[in-house]
Amino acid sequence: MKLVLRNGITPFPVYFIRFLMLLQNSVISSILTLAERKNFGRRIGETRIDQPPIFIIGHWRTGSTYLHQLFNLDSRFTTPTMVQTVIPDHFLFSTRYYVPILKRTMPKYRPMDHVAMGPFEPQEEEFALIRMGSESPLEKIIFPSKKNYFLEGYDQYIPEGKKLESWKKNLFTFFKKVTLQTGKQIVSKNPYHTMRIALLSEMFPGARFIHITRDPMIVVPSTIRMWNIVAADNKLKRGWKSPTVAEVSSVLASYLEYVAENSRKLAAHQFSEVRFEDLEKDPLGELKRLYAELDLSFADSFESEVIQFVSANKGYQKNAYNLSAEERHIIETIVNKP
């Protein structure tokens, strides 16, 4: 309700129906949250995150989901799941009730590509953070503005003052709950975290970061397509403006610059990079390199899981994009500037 009062909605049937569904879910979640606090509040408060998370970062559409899926095959780690990010306030109490609902209502694949979706598939926790009341750029997708691309401006990624303290508390709480439920070290994948390296390394001393990159000629048009689909499925008001090639290229360039600058401040074993093209060509070899650079042990059982996963996904078809000469020039000029 605070989000709606702050931003307003367009009084069209499609948006009003979405609002009513969200309102109903919010009421149910508020009740279930109270139940979880009663049953798990003390245990959540006592939970410690002894092993700092591993953060997979990088711009959208760089293959971070694929890398997240691969790390999820290592039995020593856990990744935030779809059900945990959908009901972050009460998943310890209500997962068993929500999983059957999600299985019936969720599409089998993501709308922007053909990546499998399911209650226990890896998911990024930015969705959990906004559901827990944290400020997030996601708000600008739900309540769009015609002014400019919603990701322009660094100040959108990290709140200030009391809002920052609330953001930190929510992330800590979410990670503590995931830790309590699984007992494993967390591997997070969240593109928004790319611009939060300094903050996250301060919050979680010893945290490791894996930066994944990809050909910008794929990343830029794929990102535009993704945001248009996400906005169409989630917005509560009119005003969505499709981002331009120049705008997405500019944000991509700022991500790359920020990582290049802030990764230097991390210890050698805290940061590693991988190109999606290399990961796709030799997933096992690149994973072993990443593990070695991050000072992680690579188990034989994990190797077997990777081989099986790669074999099962051999037929995956990626989207193809046809850029004009002008669009290619824009991307080349902005992203690969000297």
N, C-alpha and C positions, 0 to 999 in steps of 0.2 A: 504493500500500500504506500510506503514511503517513496518507492521508485515511481509509482504511478502519479502520486501527488506532485512529485518533483518534475516529472517530464510530461505528463498528460498522455492521453491516447486519442487516436482518431475514431470518431463515432461511426465507423463502418461496421457492418455485421461481422466480417471476418476477424477484425481486431477485437470487437466486443466479445465474441465467442471465445477467442484465445484468452482474453482477460478473465472471463468467468471460470474457465478451466483452471487457470493459474491461481485464481482466488480460492477455488475449492481445494486444490492441492495444497495451498499454503495453510489453510485452516487445518486440514488433516495433519500436515507436517508439524504444525505448532503443537498439536495434541501429542503426537508421537515423540516429539522432542522432549516434552515434559516427562514422558514415560522413560525415555532413555536416560535422562538426567537422574531420575530416581533409582534406576537399576544399575547404571554404569558410572554415574558421576564421580564417585570416589576412586574407582579403578582408573578412569581416564586421568584424573588429577595426579595419580601416583605413577603413571606410565612415563618412562624415560626413553628418549631417543638416543640410545647409546652409540649407534652407528650412523654417522651423518649421511644424508641422502646423496644419491648420484643424480645429477640434473642433466637431462638431455635437452639441449637448447638449440636454437636456430630458427630462421624464418619459416613461416608456413610453407608447406608443399615441398620441403627439402628432403623428405623421406624420414622424418623423425618418428612417425608412427611405426614404420618398418623396423627401425632400430629399437624402439620401445618394445615391440613384439618379440624381437630376438632376445633382449635382456630378460624379458619375462619368462623365457624358457629355462633360465638358470634358477634352480630350486632354492638357492640361497637368498634370492631377492624377491620382492613383491612390488607390483605396480598398482597405483590407484586404479580402481575399476569403474566401469560405467555405473553400476548400482551405487557405489560409494560416492561418486560425484553427483549423482542425481538426487540422493537423499543424504547429504553430508551431515545434517544435524541429528540424524537418528538411525543410521544404517546398522549400528551395533544391535539395536533393538528390533528393527523392522525389515532387515534384508529378506528374511524368509517369507514375509508377506508381499514384498514388492517384486521379487524375482519372477513369480508366475505371471504377474501383470506385465512386466517388461517383456517377457518372452512372447506374450500374445500381441503386444502393441508396437514393439520396436521393429523397424525394417531390418532385413537381414544384412543389408549393406549400406554404407554411407552414401548419401545422395551425390556427393561431389566426385566419388570414385567407387571402386568396387571392393573396398576394404570391409571385411566382415565386422558386424556389430553384434554385441551380445552383452548380457548383464555383467559378465566377468571378464570381458575384453579390456585391455589397458585403455585408460582415458586420462586426459589432462585435467589437473585439479583447478584450473581457472574457473571452470563451471561450478565447482564446489564453493570456491571463494565468493563468487557473486551471490550464490544461493544462501551463504552464511551471513550476507550483509556487507561484505567488503566492497570497496570501490574497485571497479574493473572497467577496462575499455569495452568489455562486452555490453555494458549498459548502452553504449552508443550504437550498437546493432539493434537492440530491442527497441530503443527510442532514437531513431536516426534523425539526422539533420542534413539539409541540402547544402550546408556551407562548404564542407571539404571532407576529404578522406578521414575517417574517424581515428586512424592510427597516427596522424600527424601530431607531433609534439611529444617530447620525452616525458613531460610532467604527467601524462596520463597513466604511466606504468606504476608509479610509486606515489601513494597518497602522502599527505603532509599532516603533521601534528597528531591530534588524537585519532584521526582516521588511519594514520600509519600504524599506530599502536594496536588499533582494532584489527587491521590487516594482518599484522604479525601474530596476534593472538589467535586469529582464525586459522592461519596456516599451521601454527604449532598444534592447535587442537586437532585439526584434521589429520596431520601426520601422526599425532599420538594415538588417535583412534585407529588408524590403519595399522600402526605398530602393535597396538593392543590386540587387534583382531588376528593378525598374521604372525607376529613375533619375528618378522624379517626386516632386513634393510630395504629401504624404499628407493626405487628407481623412478624418478619423476620425469615426465615429458610435458613441457609447457612452453610454447614459443614466446609467450609474454615474459617468461623468466629470463629470456635472452638479455633484456634490458635491466635486469635486476641482479646481475652477477655480484656486484659489490655488496648489495644488501643481503643476499642469500649467504654469501661467504662469511659475513659478519654474524648472521643469525645461527648458522650451522658450521662452526669451525671444523675444518677438515673436509668439508663437502667437496665432491668431485664434479667436474663439468665436462660434458662431451658436446662439442659444437659440430653440427652436421651441416654441410653446404651442398649445393646442387647448381647445375647450369641455370643462370638467371633467365635464359630464354625459355625455360620450362617453368621456373618458379613464378615469374611475373604473371603470365596469362592464367596459370593454374590458380594463383591466389585470387585474381579478379573473379574467376568463375566460382571459386569456393565462397567468397564473401557474398556474392549475389544470391547464391543458393541459401546460405545460412540466414541472410537477412529476410529473404522471401518466406522462409519457414518460421521465423521467430519474431519479426517486428510487430509492434503494437500501435504503430502510427505511420502515416505517410511521410515521405521525405527522404527515403533512401536514395543516395546518389552513387551510382556505380563508380568505383575508383578507376582512375585513368592509369595507363601504362607508366606515365611519368611519376604519378603519386606513389604507386606501389614500388617502383624502382627506387625512389628517393628513400622510402622507409627501409627497404632491403639494404640500401647502401649504409644507412645510419646504423642498422643492426650489425653489419659487418665491421664498421668502424668502431662501434662500442665494444664488441668482442675483442677486436685486435688490441684495443687500448687496455681493457680491464683484465684480460687473460694474463698479461705480463705480471700482474700483481699476485698471481696465484703461484703456489709451489709447483715444481715440475710434475709431481704425481697427481696434481689436482686438476689438470686440464689436458684434454686431447681433442683432436679434430679428425673428421672423416668426411670424405666426399661420397655422396650417395652413389655416384657412378662406380666408385671403387668397391663400395659395400655390396652393391648389386652384383658386380662381377665376381667378387671373391669374399662372400660373407664370412666364412670361417677364418680366412687369413686376416681380414680387417678386424674382426672381433678379437682375435688373439693379440693383434698389435695394440688395440685399445686397452685390453686388459693388462698388457705388459706396461704400457705407458702410465696407466693409472694404479699400478702396483696391486693388481687384483689377480688371484689365482684362477686358472682356467681348468675346470674339472672335465674329465673324460665323459661323464654323464651328460654334461652340458653340450659337449661337442656332438654327441649322438642326437640330442634333441634338435640342435641347429640343422644338422644334415637332414633329418626327417622333415622339419618345417620347410626348409628350402625346397626340398623335393616335392612336397605337397602343394607348394605355391608356384610351381614352374610355369603354369599356364596363365598367370595373372597378366591382364592387358591394361597397360597404362593409357591415359588420355593423350591424344595428339593435338598439337596447336599449330596453327598457321599464322605466323606474324608477318606483317608487311615490312618492307625494307625500312620504312620510316620508324616503325615501332622497334625494330631491331636496333636501329641507330640510337634511339632514345635510351633503350636499356643499356646498350654498350657505353654510351656517353656518361650516364649517371652512375651505373653500378661499377663499371670498370675504369672509372676516372683515375688518372695518375695521382 
